[in-house]
Amino acid sequence: MISRISLKAAAKINLYLEITGNRSDGYHDLVMVLQSIDLCDRVDIRKIGTDEIQVLCTNPEVPCDRTNLAYKAAALMQSVYPNIGGIEIAIDKQIPMGAGLAGGSANAAAVLVGIDRLWDLGLTQAQLCDFAAQLGSDIPFCVSGGTSLATGRGEILSPLPDLTDLVLVVCKPRNIAIATAWAYQTFRAQGLLATSTVKDQNLSSQIVNAIASGGDSAINKLGRLLYNDLERVVLPAYPAIADLKNRLLDQECIGAMMSGSGSTVFAIAPDLDRAYQIAEAIKTDELDVWVVKSLIGSVFDSYSSS
């Protein structure tokens, strides 16, 4: 029987984010197109002799207590399967915090999948996504990965055709981290739902159809259809992020947009060579920059154990 498992936990970007309603539970009704990218944390999970949950992280800014989503994922599994015993979770952090890239959600998804495999629980992906939905809106997608349309509060997923050749330049200002809750609460407080510019344009259907068309034309169409309602809150409050987006658009990319609640902004590049040229042109001492590609299917299909 294996005693430890190591998994990659992939970041995600939003190719589309439309807020369509306010919910009574404090969340929002959303229509999103989500994409896994190959910027990943590594999550090592190990059986230990006690009944404790221990979280370790290479980034000292990440809380390793009960507030950590990875801890919450382990605690949820312990509550349902009390015989699994103690767990050590070690996170090698590469996905930045406060970036709109779902790093914490990806770690939680890795813990759910890792516990299932480490203790041979035999859970289906649908069952894992049900657990994930109890922890956070992005976590079901982080379990399934790939390219998906997400509705509800983000937990209802419909797989889309794979975007196999998507090349991105991902940029995050080092000194700006944005809380997701702040962005959504501010959107609601400002009454921006009533002034939606895309409500009657059926833009979400257009982007889904563009992805379904496949090939290079799909990515070119995608660049014209990128949309994120939270830019209406974040860009006025953080001019540096608006400036970063404009700088990317000046680099002859296919399209550029803020991911999730920010502070990450990404650009779609026509190919890998152009992506590295954009990254070099945009790089500053205050900016972290990655050239990444889309991931197909679940990142958890590849893992190691011992």
N, C-alpha and C positions, 0 to 999 in steps of 0.2 A: 504494500500500500504506500502511495506517495505521501510525503510529509510536507512538501513545499511546491509552490507553483509561481511562475513569473509570467506576467502578461503585459502587453502594451496597451495603454489607455489613450485612445486617439482624441485629439481636439476636434471640434466641429466649427464650421462657419455657417452663417445664415446667408443664403442667396436671395431670400425673400422673407420679409417679416411684416405682416399686416395685422393690426389690432382691429378686430371687428366688433367687440362688445366688452362691456364691463360685467364681471360675474359677482354674484353675491358673496362668494367665498374669498373675495379680495384679489383673485386672479383675473386674467383677461381672456376672452375668446380670441384665438389667434389662427392665422393661416400662415404657415412657414414652409420654406423649402430649405432643408438642412443637408449638409455635406460633410462627411468625415474627411480629414486631411492627415497627412503623415507627419505631423508634429505630435509627438507622443510622450507621455510619462511612462515610466516603468513601475509596475506595482508588483512587489514580491509578497506573497502570503504564505505564512508558515504556521503549522500546528505547534502549540506550546503546551506545557504540562499543567498550566493553571486554567481557570475559567475566565481569565481576563481578556480584554481587547486592548492591544497595545498598538499605537500608531507612531511611526517614525517618518521623518521627512527630511530631505536634503535642503529644503528651503526653510530657514528659521522663521519666516513670516507666516508659514502655514500652521494654524492651530492643530495640535495633535490630541485634543481632548474630545469630549462628547459632541462638540459643535461641528467637528469635521464630518463631511458627508461619507467618507470611507468608514469612519467609526459607526455612523448611523446605519450604514448598509450591513455591517457585521452584526450590530446589535439587533437589527430586524431579523436577520437569519438565525441568530441565536434564540430569539424569542419564539420562532416557529419550529426550529430544530434544536432543542436544548442539548441534545447529545453530541453536538459537534465540538463543544469544549472551547478552549482558549485559542486566540488568533493573534499573531503578530503581522502587522501590515506595514511594509516599508515602501515609501514612495520616493522614487527618484524623479524630482520635479523638473520638467522642461517646459511645460505649458505655463505661461505667465498667469498671475492672479489678476482679478479685476479687469479681464481683457475681453469678455464676451465670447470666449472660446470653449466654455464648458469644461474647464480642467477639473474642477471639483466633482462635477457630474460624471466625467469619464472615469475618475478614480473610484467613485461609488459603484459604477457599472462593472469595473474590473473586479471589485470585491465580491459582488453578487455572482458573477460568472466563475471567479476563482474558487469561492466556497462550494459552489455546485460541483465543480470538477474535482476539487481536493477531497471532498467527502462523498463523491459519487452519488449525489442526490437524484440525478436523472431528470432534472427539470427541463421543460421545453423552453424555447425562446419566449413564447407567449407568457408562460408562468414567470420567467425572470423579468419580463417587461411589466407584469402586474406588480411584482415587488418593487420594481424601479419607480413606478408611478406613485407609490406611497411615499417616496423620498423626495421627488422633485420632478419638474416638468420636462427637463432635458434628459433625464437619466434613461428613460426607455429608448430614446434614439441612440444614446451612447452604447446601449446593449446591442442594438440591432445593426447600427452603422450603415455605411454606404450613402445612398441618396434617397431622401424620403420627403413626402409631403406630410406635414404635421398639423393637426387641427385640435380642437378642444382647447385646453390650456397648454398644448404642445405634446401631450402624451398619446394621442390617437395618431397612429402612423400608417401611411400608405406608401409602400416602396415604389420608387420611380426607377426608370432605366438608369444604368450606371453611367456616370460621367467619367469615362475612362481616361481622357486626355486633358483634364483640367489642370492647368499650371497656374499657381498663384504666388504673388508676393505679399506676404503678411507682415504688417508693421504695427508695432505698439510703442507709444511714448512711455519711456521708463518711469516718468514721474506722475503718470495719470493712471489711476485705477478707479473704475466706476462700479458702484453697487447696482446690481440688477433691480433690486427692490426700489431704489431711488428713481431709476429711470421710468419704471412703470407707474409708480405713484405720482410722479411729476406729470406724466402724460395724462393721467386721469384728472389730477388737480387742475390742470390747465384747460380741461375740456376739449382736448384735441380730437377726440373721437368724432365730435360733431362737425369738424371742419376737414374731414378726410378728403384728400385730393384724388384718391384711387377707388373710392367706394363703388362707383358706378362704371369703372373701366374694365372690370373683369380681368384685372392684371394677373391675378394668381393663375387663372386658366391659361393665359398666354404663356406664362413661364413654364408651366407644366407641359404644355404642348411643344414648346421649344425644346425642352429636355427630351421629350419623346421622339422628336424628329431625328436625333442622333447625328453623329459625325461632327465635322468642324463647324457646320452651319449651326448646330445646336449651341455651341459655345459662343459663336458670334451673336446669335439671337439673345442668348443669356445676358451678355454684356449690356444690351440695350434695355433689359427688363429688370435689372437689379432694383430692389426697393426695400427700404427699412423705415417703418413708421417712427422708430425711436431716434432716428437722426433728427427729427423735428424737435426733440427735447435736448439731446446731447450736444449737437453742433452749436446751437446758440450759447449754451452754457460753457462749452469748452472750445473756444476758437482755434486752439492748436490742433484739434482733431479735424475741424473743418478745413484748416490750412493743409493738413496732411493729405486729406482726400483730394484736394485740388492739385497738390503737387503730384500725386499719382496720376490723376487724369491728364496732366501735362506731359506724361511720359509715353504717350501713344499706346496705352494699354487698351484692352477690349472693353473694360469697365472697371469701376472702383466703387466701394461702399464700406460703411462701418458694419462690423459683424455684431449681431445681438445688441446688447446695451453698451458696447464699446468697452475699452477704449481702442481696440484693434480696428484697423482699417486694412482692407485687402484690395489688391488689383488682380484682374485676370489678364494673364500674359498670353500672347499667341503661341509661344513655344518656350522651351527651357532656356535657350540662349538669351532671348529677349528678357526673360524673367530675371536672369542674373545681371543684365545691363540695367534694368530698372532698379533692382536692389542696390547696385553700386551707386547709381545716380541719386537715390533717395536717402542713402545712409548718412546718419549724423551721430554724434556722441550721445545724444539724448534719445535715440531711437533704436529699438531692437527690430531686426529685419530677418525674416526667414523666406527662403524659396521652398515651396511645398507643392505636393501633387495630391490629387484626390485619391481616396482609398475606396476600393471596391469591396462591398460586402462587409462582414464583421471582422474587425481587427483581431478579435479573439479567436479566429480560426487558426492563428499562429501563436503558439505559446510553448514554454518549456516547463518541465516538472522533474522532481527528483524525490 
